[in-house]
Amino acid sequence: MNGGALRLTDITATYERHPAVHHVSGEFAAGSMTAVIGPNGAGKTTLMKVLAGLHAPDHGTVDRGGLRREQIALLPQALGLDRSFPIACLDVVMSGAVARMGVLRGLGRAVRHDAQHALEAVGLAGFDARIAGTLSTGQFQRLLFARLMMQDAPVILLDEPFNAVDEATVTDLLKIVHRWHHEGRTVIAVLHDLDLVQKHFPQALLLARTCIGWGETAQVLNPDNRKRARMMAEAWRADAEICHEHAA
C-alpha cells in the first residue's frame, strides 16, 4: 500500500480563538513514520484533528493529496473515550470496516473473519464476545488497534497510543506500527517518551504551538531545540489575548 503525503501550509488552528497550533508549515512524506512531540498544551492533539479533517484550521491549508477523510484513520486518546456502552469486542473491531465499506453495505462473514484475525493479531484471541468496557487499559488499547487495522487506511494517526499501558503492550503495539510502516503507510504518532521516539521513529516534529523542528529525529531533538520548546512552554499564559491574526 502506498501511503499519502500530508502537506501543511501556514496552518493556524485555534481553540476559542486562542492559538493551539500557530503558523505551521511542512510535509509528512508518503510512507514516512513521524513522531509528534512537545510539551503539554503544545497543540499536538489539535494538529492530529486538523490532519484527520475533524478540526478546521482558522488559517492555512492541508493538502491530503486527494485522500478522502475515511482514508485517514485516527486513533484518539483512549483515556478520553466513553467505555460505558455495552458493546462486544468483535463488534468494535468490525465497526472499523464501516469507514472503508460504508454504512449501507452489510458487514458479512468475510468482515467477521477479518475482525477475528485482527483480534488475534493484537493478542486478544477469544475476546470476541467480551464487553469492551470490561477490558483493562492495555487490552482496550489493543482493541482500538485491531479496529484501526480493519480501516486499512493509507494514513494512520495515533494520539498518545502508548499512554498508561504496560510495557508488554507497548512492545506488541510497536510491532504493528512498524508493520504499517513497512507496508508503506504514512504513520504519525503523538508521543512523550523521547527514548522510544529516538529508537523507533526516523522522523520527528517538535511542536510548541509553533514548529520548533521538523525532520530527522536526531537533528530535531538537539539540545537547542529542546531548550527552546521548554522555554516557550514556560512562557505560555492561560490569560493570553485572543489571537486576532487572520481573524474573519
C-alpha positions, 0 to 999 in steps of 0.5 A: 500500500502506498501511503499519502503525503500530508502537506501543511501550509501556514496552518493556524488552528485555534481553540476559542480563538486562542492559538493551539497550533500557530503558523505551521508549515511542512510535509509528512512524506508518503510512507514516512513514520513521524513522531509528534512531540512537545510539551503539554498544551503544545497543540499536538492533539489539535494538529492530529484533528486538523490532519484527520479533517475533524478540526478546521484550521482558522488559517492555512491549508492541508493538502491530503493529496486527494485522500478522502477523510475515511482514508485517514484513520485516527486513533484518539486518546483512549483515556478520553473515550466513553467505555460505558456502552455495552458493546462486544469486542468483535463488534468494535473491531468490525465497526472499523470496516464501516469507514472503508465499506460504508454504512449501507453495505452489510458487514458479512462473514468475510468482515467477521473473519477479518475482525477475528484475525485482527483480534488475534493479531493484537493478542486478544484471541477469544475476546470476541464476545467480551464487553469492551468496557470490561477490558483493562487499559492495555487490552482496550488499547489493543482493541482500538488497534485491531479496529484501526487495522480493519480501516486499512487506511493509507494514513494512520494517526495515533494520539498518545497510543502508548499512554498508561499501558504496560510495557508488554503492550507497548512492545506488541503495539510497536510491532504493528506500527512498524508493520504499517510502516513497512507496508508503506503507510504514512504513520504519525504518532503523538508521543512523550517518551523521547527514548522510544521516539529516538529508537523507533521513529526516523522522523520527528516534529517538535511542536510548541504551538509553533514548529520548533523542528521538523525532520530527522529525529536526531537533528530535531531533538538537539539540545537547542531545540529542546531548550527552546520548546521548554522555554516557550512552554514556560512562557505560555499564559492561560490569560493570553489575548485572543489571537486576532491574526487572520481573524474573519 
